[in-house]
Amino acid sequence: MTQGAGRVAAKRINDHVELVHVDNPDVVFEVPRHDWEAFTTAVKSGAFDLRTLEREAEENVA
């Protein structure tokens, strides 16, 4: 796995990329590989904030 922004790790699987919250590995966000470029563009532009995953992980634990 490679470290991404915040505390999220990315792992490429055959047809998708899994983003796993490092502090809560049960939280997995799957992005189809054909959407990966659009997804990373959205993250870089601020349209999608990876910190959202952290907040969702905290909410799901509570």
C-alpha beads as a LAMMPS data file, in Angstrom:
LAMMPS data file: protein, C-alpha beads

62 atoms
61 bonds

1 atom types
1 bond types

-500.0 500.0 xlo xhi
-500.0 500.0 ylo yhi
-500.0 500.0 zlo zhi

Masses

1 110.0

Atoms # bond

1 1 1 0.000 0.000 0.000
2 1 1 1.122 3.524 -0.635
3 1 1 0.490 6.439 1.680
4 1 1 -1.834 9.089 0.318
5 1 1 -3.080 12.378 1.666
6 1 1 -3.957 12.364 5.335
7 1 1 -4.114 8.943 6.899
8 1 1 -5.327 7.032 3.874
9 1 1 -3.500 4.230 2.083
10 1 1 -4.198 3.222 -1.524
11 1 1 -3.977 -0.323 -2.830
12 1 1 -4.531 -1.234 -6.469
13 1 1 -6.680 -4.312 -6.991
14 1 1 -7.439 -5.806 -10.427
15 1 1 -10.314 -3.553 -11.470
16 1 1 -10.369 -0.939 -8.707
17 1 1 -8.289 0.979 -6.186
18 1 1 -9.030 0.625 -2.502
19 1 1 -8.479 3.566 -0.179
20 1 1 -8.122 2.343 3.380
21 1 1 -8.202 4.595 6.417
22 1 1 -4.912 3.807 8.195
23 1 1 -6.351 4.270 11.694
24 1 1 -9.439 2.210 10.901
25 1 1 -8.657 -0.459 8.299
26 1 1 -12.300 -1.567 8.267
27 1 1 -13.133 1.654 6.392
28 1 1 -12.545 0.958 2.696
29 1 1 -13.478 3.237 -0.194
30 1 1 -13.370 1.581 -3.630
31 1 1 -12.707 3.571 -6.799
32 1 1 -13.003 1.794 -10.175
33 1 1 -9.679 1.966 -12.029
34 1 1 -11.322 3.601 -15.034
35 1 1 -12.429 6.440 -12.684
36 1 1 -9.095 6.772 -10.867
37 1 1 -7.785 9.695 -12.950
38 1 1 -11.023 11.663 -12.519
39 1 1 -11.019 10.840 -8.804
40 1 1 -7.436 12.051 -8.258
41 1 1 -8.211 15.201 -10.263
42 1 1 -11.206 15.854 -7.992
43 1 1 -9.061 15.343 -4.887
44 1 1 -6.330 17.660 -6.175
45 1 1 -8.863 20.362 -7.073
46 1 1 -10.507 20.160 -3.659
47 1 1 -13.802 18.854 -5.029
48 1 1 -13.312 15.675 -2.978
49 1 1 -11.642 15.949 0.402
50 1 1 -9.909 12.805 1.688
51 1 1 -10.400 14.115 5.217
52 1 1 -14.058 13.233 4.645
53 1 1 -13.003 9.589 4.937
54 1 1 -11.460 10.302 8.328
55 1 1 -14.635 11.968 9.597
56 1 1 -16.773 9.088 8.305
57 1 1 -14.483 6.588 10.003
58 1 1 -14.861 8.413 13.306
59 1 1 -18.642 8.544 12.891
60 1 1 -18.857 4.822 12.100
61 1 1 -16.792 3.911 15.156
62 1 1 -18.989 5.939 17.492

Bonds

1 1 1 2
2 1 2 3
3 1 3 4
4 1 4 5
5 1 5 6
6 1 6 7
7 1 7 8
8 1 8 9
9 1 9 10
10 1 10 11
11 1 11 12
12 1 12 13
13 1 13 14
14 1 14 15
15 1 15 16
16 1 16 17
17 1 17 18
18 1 18 19
19 1 19 20
20 1 20 21
21 1 21 22
22 1 22 23
23 1 23 24
24 1 24 25
25 1 25 26
26 1 26 27
27 1 27 28
28 1 28 29
29 1 29 30
30 1 30 31
31 1 31 32
32 1 32 33
33 1 33 34
34 1 34 35
35 1 35 36
36 1 36 37
37 1 37 38
38 1 38 39
39 1 39 40
40 1 40 41
41 1 41 42
42 1 42 43
43 1 43 44
44 1 44 45
45 1 45 46
46 1 46 47
47 1 47 48
48 1 48 49
49 1 49 50
50 1 50 51
51 1 51 52
52 1 52 53
53 1 53 54
54 1 54 55
55 1 55 56
56 1 56 57
57 1 57 58
58 1 58 59
59 1 59 60
60 1 60 61
61 1 61 62
